[in-house]
């Protein structure tokens, strides 16, 4: 089978008496490429899509995702320590006045229909500045129900902390799926995401509409249901309580975390062969 198999819980009785671990997957950087975007939106299950503002296909693809029942987010560009040429339009930077900052956030949100949340694109510089993050949280509070996901592009980020202090629903990214776009590396990160969900009750992964990423997810997402893992929109993870997450963790009698054998040598060969066919 493409990508290998996902093993069952070591203790089926424990799995039956507690809620299933949850994962959420956000596909970032949507909007620049139409065909890759459409392929991403066709991924099975409750995948969430985060769109860069003012990109050629962001509006139409966000509409398509919404019509297919998928959640839509704004992938908000923020100044980084390096490589700021990759930010694209609608970026927030440290040199902005408060009025410029606020107007940029509003214009970016207006460009993405049906957005229910925001996560940062890049931002390794801006997300470590409490003043800028407070401005952002002030803007988010003007939109009822909007939540924030900290992509954690730097260990020094204060974004989630500021969201929490402002009582804005927020979570952090647990795993980047495709920093390395080799299929074997993506499979390994997918396995890490599931293991984190088992230990924590839920976990959030971020990927991109790369050919190899989509090939791996097309193979692995259909296996989640049989493995006792629930794929949910990111809003479900954001709004769950600590008690709910605790209920999804393995029972004390379980001998250890669940093991998911996604990186199998034959499966890696299959995914590698398929990655260049789309």
C-alpha positions in Angstrom: 0.0 0.0 0.0 1.2 3.5 -0.8 3.0 5.0 2.2 2.8 1.9 4.4 0.3 1.3 7.1 -0.9 3.0 10.3 -0.8 0.6 13.2 -3.7 0.2 15.6 -3.7 1.1 19.3 -1.8 -1.3 21.6 -4.8 -1.4 23.9 -8.1 -1.5 21.9 -10.2 -1.3 25.1 -8.5 1.9 26.2 -9.1 3.3 22.7 -12.8 2.4 22.9 -13.4 4.1 26.2 -11.7 7.4 25.5 -12.2 9.9 22.7 -9.9 9.5 19.7 -6.7 11.6 19.3 -7.2 14.4 16.9 -5.0 15.9 14.3 -5.5 19.1 12.3 -3.6 19.8 9.1 -3.2 23.3 7.6 -2.0 23.7 4.0 -0.2 27.1 3.9 0.9 29.3 1.0 -2.3 28.8 -1.0 -3.2 31.2 -3.8 -0.2 31.5 -6.1 -0.7 28.3 -8.1 -4.2 27.2 -9.3 -3.7 23.6 -10.2 -1.7 22.7 -7.1 -4.3 24.6 -5.0 -7.1 22.7 -6.5 -5.4 19.4 -5.9 -4.7 20.4 -2.3 -8.4 21.3 -1.8 -9.4 17.8 -3.1 -7.4 16.1 -0.2 -9.8 13.8 1.7 -11.2 14.9 5.0 -11.3 18.1 7.0 -8.0 19.7 5.9 -7.8 23.5 6.5 -6.3 25.9 3.9 -4.5 29.1 4.6 -4.3 31.7 1.8 -1.8 34.3 1.1 -3.5 37.7 0.6 -3.6 39.4 -2.8 -2.3 36.4 -4.7 -3.7 35.5 -8.2 -5.9 32.6 -7.1 -6.5 33.2 -3.4 -10.0 34.5 -3.8 -11.3 31.8 -6.2 -9.6 28.9 -4.4 -10.9 30.1 -1.0 -14.4 30.2 -2.5 -13.9 26.6 -3.8 -12.6 25.4 -0.5 -15.5 26.9 1.3 -18.0 25.4 -1.1 -16.4 22.0 -0.4 -16.9 22.4 3.3 -13.3 23.1 4.1 -12.1 25.8 6.6 -10.3 28.8 5.2 -7.7 31.0 6.9 -5.6 34.1 6.1 -1.9 33.3 5.9 -0.7 36.7 7.0 2.8 37.7 5.9 5.0 39.1 8.6 8.6 40.4 8.5 11.3 37.8 9.0 14.9 37.9 10.1 16.0 37.1 6.5 14.5 36.3 3.0 11.9 39.1 3.2 11.8 39.1 -0.6 9.6 36.1 -0.2 6.9 37.8 1.9 4.7 38.9 -1.0 2.0 41.5 -0.9 0.2 42.5 2.3 3.1 42.1 4.7 3.3 43.5 8.2 6.6 45.1 9.1 8.2 46.7 12.1 8.5 50.1 10.4 4.8 50.5 10.0 2.7 53.0 11.9 -0.2 51.7 13.9 -2.6 53.0 11.2 -0.7 51.4 8.4 -0.5 48.1 10.4 -4.3 48.1 11.0 -5.1 49.0 7.4 -2.9 46.2 6.1 -4.5 43.6 8.4 -8.0 44.7 7.3 -7.1 44.7 3.6 -5.6 41.3 3.9 -8.6 39.9 5.6 -10.9 41.4 3.1 -9.0 39.7 0.3 -9.7 36.2 1.6 -13.4 35.3 1.7 -14.7 33.0 4.5 -11.5 33.3 6.6 -12.2 32.0 10.2 -8.6 32.4 11.5 -5.2 33.7 10.9 -1.7 32.2 11.0 1.6 33.9 10.3 3.6 33.5 7.0 7.3 33.8 7.9 7.4 36.3 10.8 10.6 35.2 12.6 11.2 38.9 13.4 7.8 40.4 13.9 6.4 37.6 16.1 9.0 38.1 18.7 7.9 41.8 19.2 5.2 42.2 21.9 4.1 45.6 20.6 3.4 44.4 17.1 1.7 41.3 18.3 -0.5 43.3 20.6 -1.5 45.5 17.6 -2.4 42.3 15.8 -4.5 40.9 18.6 -6.3 44.2 18.9 -7.3 43.9 15.2 -8.3 40.2 15.6 -10.6 41.2 18.5 -12.6 43.4 16.1 -13.7 40.3 14.2 -16.0 38.1 16.3 -14.9 34.5 16.3 -11.6 34.9 14.6 -8.8 32.7 16.0 -5.0 32.7 15.7 -2.5 29.9 15.0 1.1 30.6 15.8 3.1 29.0 13.0 6.2 29.2 15.3 8.8 30.2 12.7 11.0 31.2 15.7 11.5 29.8 19.1 11.3 33.4 20.5 7.8 34.0 19.3 5.4 35.7 21.7 2.4 35.5 19.4 0.5 32.8 21.1 1.2 34.3 24.5 -0.3 37.6 23.4 -3.3 35.9 22.0 -3.9 34.0 25.2 -3.5 37.2 27.3 -6.1 38.9 25.0 -8.5 35.9 25.4 -8.3 35.1 21.7 -8.7 31.4 20.8 -5.2 30.3 19.8 -3.0 27.2 19.3 0.5 26.6 18.1 1.9 24.5 15.2 3.3 21.2 16.5 4.9 19.9 13.4 6.0 21.2 10.0 5.4 18.4 7.6 7.6 19.4 4.7 10.6 21.6 5.6 12.3 18.7 3.8 10.3 17.8 0.7 11.7 14.3 0.3 8.8 11.9 0.6 10.5 9.9 3.3 11.0 13.0 5.4 7.4 14.0 5.0 6.3 10.5 6.0 8.5 10.8 9.1 7.0 14.2 10.0 3.5 12.8 9.5 4.3 10.0 11.9 5.6 12.6 14.4 2.3 14.5 14.1 0.3 11.5 15.0 2.6 10.5 17.9 2.2 14.0 19.3 -1.6 13.8 19.0 -1.6 10.5 20.9 0.6 12.0 23.7 -1.2 15.3 23.9 -4.8 14.5 22.8 -4.5 16.6 19.7 -1.8 18.1 17.5 -1.5 20.5 14.5 0.6 20.1 11.4 1.4 22.6 8.7 2.3 21.7 5.2 2.4 23.3 1.7 0.9 22.5 -1.7 4.1 20.7 -2.8 3.7 17.8 -5.1 5.4 15.4 -2.7 3.4 16.7 0.3 0.1 16.2 -1.5 1.2 12.7 -2.7 2.0 11.6 0.9 -1.3 13.1 2.3 -3.4 11.5 -0.5 -2.0 8.2 0.6 -2.0 8.6 4.4 -5.2 10.5 5.2 -7.6 7.7 4.2 -5.8 5.4 6.7 -6.5 7.6 9.8 -10.0 6.5 10.4 -9.1 2.8 10.7 -6.2 3.7 13.0 -8.4 5.5 15.5 -7.2 9.0 14.6 -9.7 11.8 13.9 -8.8 14.5 11.3 -10.7 17.7 12.2 -10.8 21.3 11.1 -8.3 23.5 13.0 -11.2 25.4 14.7 -12.1 22.2 16.5 -8.6 21.9 18.0 -8.5 25.7 18.8 -11.7 25.6 20.8 -11.2 22.4 22.7 -10.5 22.6 26.4 -7.5 21.1 28.3 -9.9 18.6 29.9 -11.0 17.5 26.4 -7.4 17.0 25.3 -6.7 15.1 28.4 -9.5 12.7 27.7 -7.9 11.8 24.4 -4.5 10.8 25.9 -3.7 7.1 26.4 -5.0 5.5 29.6 -2.5 4.9 32.3 -2.7 1.2 31.7 -1.5 1.6 28.1 2.1 0.3 27.9 3.3 3.3 25.9 2.4 5.7 23.1 0.8 4.3 20.0 3.3 3.4 17.3 2.4 4.3 13.7 4.6 2.6 11.1 4.4 5.2 8.3 8.1 5.2 7.3 8.4 1.7 5.7 11.0 1.1 3.1 8.7 -0.3 0.5 6.1 2.5 1.2 8.8 5.2 0.8 9.7 3.7 -2.6 6.0 3.8 -3.7 5.6 7.4 -2.6 8.9 8.4 -4.2 7.8 6.9 -7.5 4.4 8.6 -7.3 5.7 12.0 -6.4 6.7 12.8 -9.9 3.5 11.6 -11.6 1.1 14.5 -10.8 
